[in-house]
Amino acid sequence: MKGVITAVWLICLFLLPQTVCPQGASKGDLLYMSLYFELQRLKMEKEERLKKLQGDIARVEQRLKETNALLAEIQRIKNTGTDKEKNEALMAEPHALSALRSAREALDSLNRQRLELQMAIDRLKVEEERLNDLHKKLESREAIGLVRDCKGTVKIVNAKTRSESNCSSFSALKEGDSLITGPDGRAKAVILDGRGEFTLGPNSELVLRKKTPEEETLELSKGKVYFQVEPREGFFERIK
């Protein structure tokens, strides 16, 4: 952009070992692998939480069943018991009703959590399908970055055609493409074969360039960008 000082970051990209980067694997393949395993990890975590939650729900439902049975017995004693039994039943009834209310509230809360978790799992499954669809496309092989998530107004400018497109999750970023955010925009993308991640703040513009096999350059024309790079050892372990 005219009149705007361009900030340039050179990010060293170490060559991946043969066991992680098989012959013929493109940068797009490695980006795909990184995001795929991340989605699998998130999905497994939520499925484990859902399994635990279902156990909690079963226990509360059993407690409700027992409390309802107790209240039915209290009602029977109030109708047919001796005076002493009726007095004891009247004293026990408020405690049983309080336990019933608590169990119902707990069950409502657990069911809400279960619904939210199931929706989150469903969203991750949709993301997984979209990621797989992207990986089947030839253009994904040329990607040097992949958008992980974007919110608000975010545009991608194609380096070759200069055409703009709305950003969406798992949009491929190729050499020379620009990522532009509006006042309400924010975008997160992965680079460096999946080891690096950056978040682009509002009112920002970032250009991705590939200079050599060992270097990737991000040119920030304006705004703010935040970087995070995963240690190589952790990355290799994650995508084994």
Summary of the structure (lengths in Angstrom):
residues: 240
radius of gyration: 28.0
end to end distance: 41.4
largest distance: 94.2
contacts: 707
relative contact order: 0.17
helix: 51%
strand: 24%
